[in-house]
Amino acid sequence: MGGHPERGRKVTVAPAVPAAGGALTAIALKIVSVAVFVTMSSLIKAVGTVPAGQIVFFRSFFAIFPILFFLGLRHELRTAFSTSRPFGNIARGVVGVTSMGLTFFALTRLPLPDAITLNYAQPLLVVVFSSLFLGEAIRIYRWSAVVVGLIGVVIISWPELTLFSSGSIADQETFGVIAALAGACFSAVAAILVRNLVHTERTATIVLWFSMTASVMALLTIPFGWQSLTTTQALLLVGAGFCGGFGQILMTSAYRHAEISTVAPFEYTSMILAIIVGYFVFGDVPTPYMLTGGVIVVSAGLFIILRERQLGIERRAARKVVSPQG
């Protein structure tokens, strides 16, 4: 019986791959989002030594407005807060706001490049915590990258880790380093919680619930010593909040145009921007420790991203091999 020559055979359709134009758009959006987040960090640093809880409130509360505006443009405002997992979102918010508070404390006490670069420990710690808490199988390649990256973190931190060498417990930069590393740890846990939430929740819902939870928790710190702000300080903090919301929108949009492995490496442009802004705005001169450790941490992070991409390609190839041929 005659028929079409392809009948009876499996016709393989290549999976959709983001076009080059889409990748370029994603990269551009990511770089702009990084610049906006560096601006946010710079505004917070310019405020001075304001209580971390007070900074968290401004950053979280005023971030809500650009996000709501963006959702309104997309006609998604009515369902933006709908969630089937309120407690999961609240847990993510509690962990995330703790990370945010520690990170902002570090920003007010460390040079801008150091504070931002130390946060690069987060993706390394995500690998560690994924193994410890989720039972993910981590092979020697990624464990090696984690170890090397953490050595880079130690190098960056070394000049400020004077707790036992000089006995100067009041050293503000020492506390800044400790806060930055603790913030990276909490951020890694938050990333794992988000990884779990994205299976059922939309990005906008997760972001809005986080901003609301962080705002409420920050208000609970008022009895612990909020201070009166000057007009300049208030404007800087409001600006930081709007930058946080706007940066989140840009970053989310970037990941809609290309794969994570294509976009994620450009996160590390923040180190270059932080060095430039830190030098020209705050007079922060990067130390050899910061530059050497930063290069090591960035290299380890890039290796992990590329390794994840390779593993993803291998998994997709394996699924094709075992797929039915009928």
C-alpha positions as CSV (number, residue, x, y, z in Angstrom):
1,M,0.0,0.0,0.0
2,G,1.5,3.3,-1.1
3,G,1.7,6.4,1.1
4,H,3.8,9.2,2.2
5,P,7.5,8.2,2.4
6,E,7.8,9.5,6.0
7,R,4.7,7.5,7.2
8,G,5.6,4.8,9.7
9,R,8.8,6.5,10.8
10,K,9.3,8.8,13.7
11,V,9.8,12.4,12.6
12,T,12.1,14.2,15.0
13,V,11.4,17.9,15.5
14,A,14.3,19.9,16.8
15,P,13.5,21.6,20.1
16,A,13.0,25.3,20.0
17,V,16.3,27.1,20.7
18,P,16.3,30.8,21.4
19,A,17.4,32.7,18.4
20,A,20.6,34.7,18.3
21,G,18.5,37.9,18.5
22,G,16.8,36.6,21.6
23,A,20.1,35.7,23.3
24,L,21.5,39.2,22.5
25,T,18.3,40.8,24.0
26,A,18.6,38.6,27.1
27,I,22.3,39.5,27.6
28,A,21.5,43.2,27.2
29,L,18.7,43.0,29.7
30,K,20.9,41.1,32.1
31,I,23.7,43.6,31.9
32,V,21.3,46.5,32.4
33,S,19.7,44.7,35.4
34,V,23.2,44.2,36.9
35,A,23.9,47.9,36.5
36,V,20.6,48.8,38.2
37,F,21.4,46.5,41.1
38,V,24.9,48.0,41.5
39,T,23.2,51.4,41.5
40,M,20.9,50.1,44.2
41,S,23.9,48.9,46.3
42,S,25.7,52.2,45.7
43,L,22.6,54.2,46.9
44,I,22.4,52.1,50.1
45,K,26.1,52.5,50.7
46,A,25.8,56.3,50.3
47,V,23.1,56.4,53.0
48,G,25.7,55.6,55.7
49,T,25.2,53.6,58.9
50,V,21.4,53.3,59.0
51,P,20.0,50.2,60.8
52,A,19.8,47.3,58.4
53,G,16.1,46.7,59.2
54,Q,15.3,50.2,58.1
55,I,17.1,49.8,54.9
56,V,15.3,46.5,54.2
57,F,12.0,48.2,54.6
58,F,12.7,50.9,52.1
59,R,14.3,48.4,49.7
60,S,11.3,46.0,49.9
61,F,8.4,48.3,50.2
62,F,9.3,50.7,47.4
63,A,10.3,47.8,45.1
64,I,6.6,46.8,45.0
65,F,5.5,49.8,43.0
66,P,7.5,49.3,39.8
67,I,6.6,45.6,39.9
68,L,2.9,46.4,40.2
69,F,3.2,48.9,37.4
70,F,4.8,46.3,35.2
71,L,2.1,43.7,36.0
72,G,-0.6,46.3,35.3
73,L,0.9,46.9,31.8
74,R,0.7,43.1,31.2
75,H,-2.9,42.9,32.6
76,E,-1.8,40.5,35.3
77,L,-2.5,42.6,38.4
78,R,-5.7,40.8,39.4
79,T,-4.0,37.4,39.9
80,A,-0.6,38.7,41.0
81,F,-1.0,37.8,44.7
82,S,-2.8,34.5,44.1
83,T,-0.9,31.6,45.6
84,S,-1.5,28.0,46.6
85,R,1.5,28.0,48.9
86,P,1.4,31.0,51.2
87,F,3.5,29.3,53.9
88,G,6.2,28.4,51.4
89,N,6.3,32.0,50.2
90,I,6.5,33.3,53.8
91,A,9.3,30.9,54.6
92,R,11.2,32.1,51.5
93,G,10.5,35.6,52.7
94,V,11.9,35.1,56.2
95,V,15.1,33.5,54.9
96,G,15.4,36.1,52.1
97,V,14.9,39.1,54.3
98,T,17.5,37.8,56.8
99,S,20.0,37.5,53.8
100,M,19.0,41.0,52.7
101,G,19.6,42.6,56.1
102,L,23.0,40.9,56.5
103,T,24.0,42.0,53.0
104,F,23.0,45.6,53.6
105,F,24.8,45.7,56.9
106,A,27.9,44.5,55.0
107,L,27.4,47.2,52.3
108,T,27.6,49.9,54.9
109,R,30.8,48.6,56.4
110,L,32.9,47.3,53.4
111,P,34.2,48.8,50.2
112,L,31.6,48.3,47.5
113,P,33.6,45.9,45.3
114,D,34.4,43.6,48.3
115,A,30.7,43.5,49.5
116,I,29.4,42.6,46.0
117,T,32.2,40.1,45.3
118,L,31.7,38.3,48.6
119,N,28.1,37.7,47.6
120,Y,29.5,35.5,44.7
121,A,29.9,32.8,47.3
122,Q,26.1,32.2,47.0
123,P,26.1,30.0,43.9
124,L,28.9,27.9,45.4
125,L,26.9,27.4,48.6
126,V,23.8,26.5,46.6
127,V,25.8,23.5,45.3
128,V,26.8,22.5,48.9
129,F,23.3,22.9,50.3
130,S,21.7,21.1,47.4
131,S,23.8,18.1,48.3
132,L,23.2,18.4,52.0
133,F,19.5,19.2,52.1
134,L,18.1,17.9,48.8
135,G,20.4,14.9,48.3
136,E,21.4,16.0,44.8
137,A,24.3,14.0,43.4
138,I,27.3,16.4,43.0
139,R,30.2,15.1,41.1
140,I,33.9,15.8,41.6
141,Y,34.0,18.6,39.0
142,R,31.5,20.8,40.8
143,W,32.9,20.0,44.3
144,S,36.4,21.0,43.0
145,A,34.9,24.3,41.7
146,V,33.2,24.9,45.1
147,V,36.5,24.3,47.0
148,V,38.5,26.6,44.7
149,G,35.8,29.3,44.8
150,L,35.7,29.2,48.6
151,I,39.5,29.6,48.7
152,G,38.9,32.7,46.6
153,V,36.4,33.9,49.2
154,V,39.0,33.4,52.0
155,I,41.5,35.4,50.0
156,I,39.1,38.4,49.6
157,S,38.2,38.2,53.3
158,W,41.7,37.7,54.7
159,P,42.7,41.4,55.3
160,E,39.5,42.0,57.3
161,L,39.5,38.7,59.3
162,T,41.4,40.2,62.2
163,L,39.3,38.8,65.1
164,F,42.0,36.5,66.3
165,S,45.1,38.2,64.9
166,S,44.7,41.7,66.4
167,G,42.0,41.2,69.0
168,S,40.2,44.2,67.5
169,I,36.6,42.9,67.8
170,A,35.3,46.4,67.1
171,D,36.7,46.3,63.6
172,Q,33.7,47.2,61.5
173,E,35.1,45.7,58.3
174,T,35.5,42.4,60.1
175,F,31.9,42.4,61.0
176,G,31.1,43.4,57.5
177,V,32.9,40.4,56.1
178,I,31.1,38.0,58.5
179,A,27.7,39.6,57.6
180,A,28.4,39.3,53.9
181,L,29.3,35.6,54.2
182,A,26.3,34.9,56.4
183,G,24.1,36.8,54.0
184,A,25.4,34.6,51.2
185,C,24.6,31.5,53.2
186,F,21.0,32.6,53.8
187,S,20.7,33.7,50.1
188,A,21.7,30.2,49.0
189,V,19.0,28.7,51.2
190,A,16.5,31.2,49.7
191,A,17.6,30.1,46.2
192,I,16.8,26.5,47.1
193,L,13.4,27.5,48.4
194,V,12.7,29.5,45.3
195,R,13.7,26.5,43.2
196,N,11.0,24.5,44.9
197,L,8.4,27.3,44.6
198,V,8.8,27.9,40.9
199,H,7.2,24.5,40.2
200,T,3.8,25.8,41.2
201,E,4.2,29.6,41.5
202,R,4.7,32.4,39.0
203,T,7.7,34.6,39.2
204,A,5.7,37.7,39.9
205,T,3.8,36.0,42.7
206,I,7.1,34.9,44.4
207,V,8.6,38.4,44.1
208,L,5.5,40.2,45.4
209,W,5.1,37.8,48.4
210,F,8.8,38.3,49.2
211,S,8.5,42.1,49.0
212,M,5.4,42.1,51.3
213,T,7.0,39.6,53.8
214,A,10.2,41.6,53.9
215,S,8.4,44.9,54.4
216,V,6.4,43.5,57.4
217,M,9.4,41.8,59.0
218,A,11.4,45.0,58.6
219,L,8.7,47.0,60.4
220,L,9.2,44.6,63.4
221,T,12.7,45.9,63.8
222,I,11.5,49.5,64.7
223,P,11.8,48.8,68.5
224,F,15.5,47.9,67.9
225,G,16.4,51.4,66.9
226,W,15.3,53.0,63.6
227,Q,16.7,56.5,63.3
228,S,15.5,59.7,61.9
229,L,16.6,60.2,58.3
230,T,17.6,63.3,56.5
231,T,15.8,64.2,53.3
232,T,18.8,63.0,51.3
233,Q,19.0,59.7,53.1
234,A,15.2,59.1,52.6
235,L,15.5,59.9,48.9
236,L,18.5,57.6,48.5
237,L,16.6,54.7,50.2
238,V,13.4,55.3,48.1
239,G,15.6,55.3,45.0
240,A,17.2,52.0,46.1
241,G,13.8,50.5,46.5
242,F,12.7,51.5,43.0
243,C,16.0,50.2,41.6
244,G,15.4,46.9,43.3
245,G,12.0,46.5,41.8
246,F,13.1,47.7,38.3
247,G,16.2,45.4,38.4
248,Q,14.0,42.4,39.3
249,I,11.8,43.1,36.3
250,L,14.8,43.4,33.9
251,M,16.4,40.3,35.3
252,T,13.2,38.3,35.0
253,S,12.7,39.5,31.4
254,A,16.2,38.5,30.6
255,Y,15.6,34.9,31.5
256,R,12.5,34.8,29.3
257,H,14.6,35.4,26.2
258,A,17.4,32.8,26.6
259,E,18.5,29.9,28.7
260,I,19.8,30.5,32.2
261,S,23.3,29.2,31.2
262,T,23.5,31.9,28.5
263,V,22.5,34.8,30.8
264,A,23.9,33.9,34.2
265,P,27.6,34.5,33.5
266,F,26.9,38.1,32.9
267,E,26.0,38.5,36.6
268,Y,29.8,38.8,37.1
269,T,29.9,42.1,35.2
270,S,28.8,43.5,38.6
271,M,32.3,43.1,39.9
272,I,33.7,45.4,37.1
273,L,30.9,48.0,37.7
274,A,31.4,47.8,41.4
275,I,35.2,48.5,41.1
276,I,34.5,51.5,38.8
277,V,31.7,53.0,41.0
278,G,33.6,52.2,44.2
279,Y,36.7,54.0,42.9
280,F,35.1,57.1,41.4
281,V,32.2,57.6,43.9
282,F,33.5,56.3,47.2
283,G,37.3,56.3,46.7
284,D,37.5,52.6,47.2
285,V,40.8,51.2,45.7
286,P,40.5,47.5,45.1
287,T,43.2,45.5,46.9
288,P,45.3,42.7,45.4
289,Y,43.4,40.4,47.8
290,M,40.1,41.5,46.4
291,L,41.2,41.3,42.8
292,T,42.9,37.9,43.1
293,G,40.1,36.3,45.2
294,G,37.5,37.9,42.9
295,V,39.0,36.3,39.8
296,I,39.1,32.9,41.5
297,V,35.5,33.1,42.8
298,V,34.2,34.3,39.4
299,S,36.1,31.5,37.6
300,A,34.7,28.9,39.9
301,G,31.2,30.3,39.4
302,L,31.5,30.3,35.6
303,F,32.8,26.7,35.7
304,I,29.7,25.6,37.7
305,I,27.4,27.4,35.2
306,L,29.1,25.8,32.2
307,R,29.1,22.4,33.9
308,E,25.3,22.7,34.6
309,R,24.8,23.6,31.0
310,Q,26.8,20.5,29.8
311,L,24.8,18.3,32.2
312,G,21.6,19.7,30.9
313,I,22.6,18.9,27.3
314,E,23.6,15.4,28.3
315,R,20.2,14.8,30.1
316,R,18.3,16.0,27.0
317,A,20.3,13.7,24.8
318,A,19.7,10.8,27.1
319,R,15.9,11.5,27.0
320,K,16.0,11.4,23.2
321,V,17.8,8.1,23.3
322,V,15.2,6.4,25.5
323,S,12.2,8.1,23.9
324,P,9.8,5.7,22.1
325,Q,10.5,5.3,18.4
326,G,7.1,4.2,17.3
